Amino acid sequence: MQIRSFAHWFLIFAVPMAVLPSLVRSQEQMTRLDREERQAILATVYDDIRKDYYDPKFHGLDWAAKYAEAKEKVSKATTKTEANLQIAAMLESLNDSHTHFIPPLRSVREDYGFFYQAFGDRCFVTHVKPGTDAEAKGLKRGDELLTINGFAPARDSLEKMKYVLNVLYPQIGLRLDVRDTAGKIRKLDVMAKEKQRPAILTGVDRWRAGLDREENLRQAQPAWVVFGDKLMILRLLNFSLTDFAADSLADKARQYSTLIIDLRGNPGGALNSLKRFAGNLFEEDVKIGDEVKRDKTTPVVTKGKHDGAFKGKLFVLVDSESASAAEIFSRVVQIEKRGAVLGDVTSGSVMAAQFRPHTYGTRQVLTYSVELSVADFIMTDGMSLEHTGVIPDEKILPTQQDLAAERDPVLAAVAAKAGVNLSPEKAGELFPFEWPRD
């Protein structure tokens, strides 16, 4: 069963409030001031979309009617969380991967202690944080997630599930049905670690947050390994490269006959960064596609590097979490027949978006945000990647046993195409996972 509506999501995740009270944070009833606050936030969110969303026809929706419907539902909401879900549901009706509501900051954040991801049509645990209740309860890397709070995670709705659980409706615990590598199914009640954070940041809080951001940015920097003069494997966790960094990476790659660009888990980034990096792989100028905005269409062209371009063999690795600019890059490589794309079907989340921060109140200020799409992106084959993603030239997936043993058969298989003997075990050790700083 596929669930796409946030109204359905709310019902699904509200169930544990009755049957699993120990796993769900209690919700305070809304006051009159709380309701006025949420109605004002709803009006601002509505207006952002009305004025600046890339499609002035809103995909055929009557946007004013959607607002009236949401306004009525917020007026009947009994908690702030329910009101937030109704605001989010209004945006979700656009069915847009880059249009979201980020509600006011909460003073408590839940860390469930594990990450999970779609591989093909199944969902597996990819990392379990040491020292968490998830680890204590026996959750392991490679466990297949069959249900979360009774709902089966599906590839096409997994990101919405994460958005609800992590942003809109965090809970103090999750009930999981998991299947291990031996095929045994078990139920786990995994409690989240609650972390206090100030709703209003002091100077010291901002300083600490800055240190955390710097550390996380360090972890997201490009990394590479080389094998003689045959192969360079470049891992890009995002497209936030400076022009100098993009050119420097290409200069290094020219020393090797084959380049593997690993974009697995890459959520995208800046279009200019994509253009600069891609230009280093082509001798001539290449049109990437068209950015289609509300009032104009702009062709996006990368300038080729002529004799300075990398001319060797090119392989690109992608997975279900490769998104946005990572998908555009991969599809350009396919369309231009510059190289091969291998791995899993990508996310299908390709829009140009802007982040709009807002505040409400004077003495006690609430901060909230809207992310909205300001442009669609049409590839040179006339197609949008939104909701479809990039289909790899060769689909290669790790098995459940590979995930449990931290093997990387995908990278190993592609390295073999470059004439490099790399075992799945060694491939899994090349780029160690680091947990983000809290």
Secondary structure as UniProt FT lines:
FT   HELIX           6..14
FT   HELIX           16..19
FT   HELIX           21..23
FT   HELIX           32..52
FT   TURN            56..57
FT   HELIX           58..60
FT   HELIX           63..76
FT   HELIX           80..92
FT   TURN            93..94
FT   TURN            97..98
FT   STRAND          100..102
FT   STRAND          108..111
FT   STRAND          114..119
FT   TURN            120..121
FT   STRAND          122..128
FT   TURN            130..131
FT   HELIX           133..136
FT   TURN            137..138
FT   TURN            141..142
FT   STRAND          144..148
FT   TURN            149..150
FT   HELIX           155..157
FT   HELIX           158..163
FT   HELIX           164..168
FT   STRAND          173..179
FT   TURN            181..182
FT   STRAND          185..191
FT   STRAND          193..196
FT   HELIX           203..219
FT   STRAND          223..227
FT   TURN            228..230
FT   STRAND          231..235
FT   HELIX           243..253
FT   TURN            254..255
FT   STRAND          258..262
FT   TURN            264..265
FT   HELIX           271..279
FT   TURN            280..281
FT   STRAND          286..293
FT   STRAND          297..302
FT   HELIX           306..308
FT   STRAND          313..318
FT   TURN            320..321
FT   HELIX           325..335
FT   TURN            336..337
FT   STRAND          340..343
FT   STRAND          351..360
FT   STRAND          366..379
FT   TURN            380..381
FT   TURN            386..388
FT   STRAND          394..395
FT   HELIX           400..404
FT   TURN            405..406
FT   HELIX           409..417
FT   TURN            418..419
FT   HELIX           424..427
FT   TURN            428..429
//
